Amino acid sequence: MAVGRGRKATLASVAAQANVSKITASRAFSQPDKVHPETLRRIRETAAELGYVVNAAARNLRAKSSRTIGIVNPDMANPFFGGLTRLMTLEAQKMGYDTLVFDSYESQESEDRIIDKLIGYNVDAIILSVISNDHLYQPSYLKRLETLNIPVVLIDRELDNRHCSGVYIDNLDCGLQAGRWLLEQKAQRVVVVSGPENSNVARDRVTGLQAALQGKVASFEVLYADFFMDVAWQETSRWLANNRAPDFFVGCNNQISLGIIKACIEHRLPLMQDVSLFSIDEVSHAEIYGFHFPCVSHDLQEIAWQALNLAIRRIADPEIKPGKVVVRGKLVA
């Protein structure tokens, strides 16, 4: 008996149509080697005719391990997070794991919902870049993940939680490298466009710049914006409307740097002529437009490998203590 139009095919309907028991139909998908070849062929053909799709999530719930890792990032449109997610997915495949990838869109509500969904999918571990730059951010789901013994590896944004592993960028060193390079260029007027003042990432990068430049340049000013292009553009544009262009702008991440570029174009300032830009994070595809912006670049392949390694070690041995890896950026001038 065929399944009616619009009704979802089930394992029971496949079994009935193929004239086998539900247990035999289930084995055809989970343990095909234990089903007679002719019976297996009949079941698979029936499933294809009915449009039956194996419910992997339900199977995972019954299994001890799903061999699946959840990846949650706050902004997949950002080349840093998008590129990193792609590399983590490829590394996971090499290690025999599938990935479930979600974008939280910098929304706490979305982040909470995604973590609930991943718990429901019985993932073996979660690699997470949280929506907040606040070191003291403590979402309630972290306690649930600890209770369920699901390992968590934080990326880029560190939290004060001893149960989470983490792979982080040495943000203080980013600022120091940028500042020392600016001194070598004999920069005198420097304006830093930063993320939020309460962000640990922004604070460390600005602190590194201050340590290298304070007292050694004619002027050093910090504009606090956010890690998004439009906010950085608005803040930079407002500043340029009332001030003479500096020798160098410093963008504290790639999206801020794009905002600075947009503001300079808006104010008809030829980049790398009337004003120069140093970026913490590489400005993707700048060379297409004839630009080379000096930057501190981060090895996404290294970050991806370290994150997967931390996750899989804790999956294999839950008694292993959470680990922490700090990755230093490389100056590209």
N, C-alpha and C positions, 0 to 999 in steps of 0.2 A: 504493500500500500504506500503510495507516494505521499510525502509530506506536502500539505497544502501551501499555496503561494503565500508568502509573508510569515509563515511559521518557522521558527528557528529549528534546524535539525538537531537532534540530541543523540547521545550514544544509544539510548533505548530504541529510538526510531531506526537507527542504522542496524541494530541487532535484529529487530523485527523484520525489516526488509530483507536482510541477508539470511534470515532463518537460522540464527545462531543465538546462544545465550548472551546476556549483557557482559558476563565475565569474559567470554571468548572475544567479543567485540573489543573490550577494553584491552585485552592482551595484544590484539592486533596492532595497537598503537604504542603500548608501553613495553611489551616483550614479544615482538614479532617472531623471534626465533622459536618460540614455544607454540606457535600456531601452524597447523598443516598448510603447506604452500597454496593449495587450491582454495582452502577456506580463507586464508589471508588475502588472496587475490580478490575473492568475492566480496569480502568485507570492505577492502580499500576501494573497489569500484563502486560499491553501494554508497560509501561515504562521499565519494566524488560526485555521484549523481545527485545526492541529497544536499550537497553543499555543507557537509559536516566539517567543522574545524575543531581540533583538539583544544580543550580548555587548559592551557598550560598553567594558568594561575591556580586553578583548582588542584591540578596534579602537584604543583609545588607545595601547596598547603599540606598535602599528605606526605610529602617527602621530607627527609631530614635536611637535605641541602637542595637548593634550587639551582646552584651554580649560576646565580644571577646577582649582579651588583647594581645598586641604584646610584645614579649620578644626578645631583641637583645643583644647578648654577643659577645665579641671580640675573644674568643678562647675556643670553646666548648671542645677541647681536654684537657684543663686544668681542673683537677678534681674540683677545686674551682668553676669555672663557670658552668661546666657540672652538678655537683651535685646540685648547687644552682638552675639551670634551671629546673631540674627534680622536686625539692621540690616546686618551685613556680607553676609549672604546676599542681601538686597534690593539692596544697592549692587553686588554682583558681577553680579547679573542685569542691572542697568542697563548694565554694562560688557561684557556679552556672555559672562559666565563662569558656569558651574555651580559648586556647592560640594558637598563631601563633609564632613559635620559629625560629629565624634566627641567623646564625653565620656570623659576619662581617669580620672574618679572619684578624683583625687588619688593615683593608683597609678602607680609607676614602671614596673611590669610592663605595665600597660595602655598607658601612654604609648609604650613601646618597640614594643609589638605594633601599635599604631595607625600609628606612623610607618612601620613596615615595610609595612603594608597600603597606605598612601598612595603609597609609592614604587612598589609593585606596580601601582597604578592609574595611574601615569605622570602624577601631578598636575603642574601648571606651577609651583606655589608652595604653601607651607604657612604659614598664620597660626596661631601657637602661643602659648598661655599654659601655661607649664611647671608641673609639679606642685610645684616647689620654690621657696621664697622666698629661697634662698641664692644670692647673687651668683656664687659660685664653682661652682655646680652645672654639671657638664659631661657630659651624657649622651653615650654613644658614637655615637648616631645623627647628631649634629651633623656629625661628620667625614664620614660617609657622604653626607649631604645636600650638603655642600660639594663632595665629589668628583664627585657626580652633577650638580652645578650646578643644584640646586633651591633657589631663593631662600626664605629663612625670614624672616618678620616676627614678632618677639616682641611680645606684648601684656601690659602691666601689670607683669610680673615680668621684670626685666632680668637678663641674664647677661653675664659677661665673655667675649664672643666677638665678634671684629671682623668676622666674616662674616655676622652677623645684623643685619637692620634692626630697628627697634623703635618702638613707640608707647607712651609711658609717662606715668603721672600724676605731677605734681609733688607728691610726698608731703610734702616739707618744708614747702611752701607750704600744704598742707592743714592741717598742724598749726599753723602760724603764724596762718592765718585763724581757726581754731577758738579758739586761745588769746586772740587780740585781741578776739574777740566775747565770750568769757567775761569778760574784764576789763571790757568795756562793761556787762555785766550785774551787775558788782560781786560776782562769785562769789568765795568765800573758801575753801571746802573742795571740792577737785576730785579725783575718782578716775578715772583713765584705765584702761580695759580694752583691752589691746593684743593683737596677734598674738604669735607666738613671738619670744623675745628675739634670736634669730639671723636674723630676717627683715629684709631691707633695707627693705621697705615699712613694717613696724611701727616699725623703728628711726628712720626719717626722720620719720614722723608724730609719734612721741613726742618726738623732738628739737625739732621745730617748736613743739610745745606747751610744752615746757620752756623754750625760748628766750623765748616770749611771757609765761609765767606765773611762772617761777622767781623767788622773792624778792618777788613782787607779790601772792601769795595766802597765806592762813594755813597751808594744807596742800596738798600735791600728791603723790599716790601713784599708782604704776603697777602694775597687776595684769597679769602676762604669762599669756595663755591661748593661744588659737589662733583662726584666722579662721572658726570654725564656731560655730553658735548653742549647741549643747549644752555645749561646753567652756567658752564664755563664761558661760553660765548657771550652771554648777557653780562656777566660780571666783568669780563675783559673789555667788552665794548663800552660799558659805563666808565671804566677807568680811563680808556683811551680818549674818551670825549672830553676829559678834564686834565689830561697829562700828556707830556711829550713822550713819545715811544722810548722804551728802555733799550739798552744794548742787547739784552737777552730777556726773553720770557722763558720760564721753566714750567712745563706742564707736568703735573704730578701723576698723571697716567695718560694712556693713549687717547681716551675720550676727551679729557681736558685739553690735550694738545690740539685735537681737531677743533675744539671750541675757540682756542687762541687763533688758529689759522683762519677760521671763519671771521673772527672779529678784525683781524689785520686786513683781510681782503675787503671787508666792509668799510674800513677806514682808509683804504687805498694805500696801504703800507706794503711795499714790495718785500716779501719774506726773504731772509738771508741777505738783504741789502740794507734797507732802512732799519730793520729789526730782525734779530735772529731768534731761533727757537731751539731749546734743548728739551727733549722729552724723556721722562721716565716711563718706559715701555716704548717699543718700536711703533712708529706711525705706519700702519699697513699701507702698502701700495703707493707710498709717496713718490717713489722713483718714476711711476707712470706719468706723473705730472711734472717731472723734471727736478724734483727736490730730493735732497739728502739731509735729513735732520739728525744731528748727533743725538745719541740716546743711550740709556742703560737698557739693554735687551735681556730678556729672561728665557732660559732654555726650557721650553714647554715640554719637550721630550723627557727631560730629566724629572720635571715635576710630575708628569704623568706616570712615569715608571715608579718613582718613589711612592706615590699615592697608592697605586695598585699593589705594590710590594707590601706596604704597611697593612692594607686591607686583607690581603690573602694570608699573610702570616698570622693575623688574629683569627681569621676564619679557621685556619688549620689547627691553631692552638689557642683556645680562648683564655688560657692562663697567662699568656704573654702580656706584659704590661704595655699600655699604649706608648707609641714612639713618636718622636718629633724630629723632623728634618728641616733644616734651614738652607735655602738655596740662594746663592749670591748671583746678582746680575753681572753682566759683562758690558763694559764700555765699548760702544761702537761709534767712532768719530769719523 
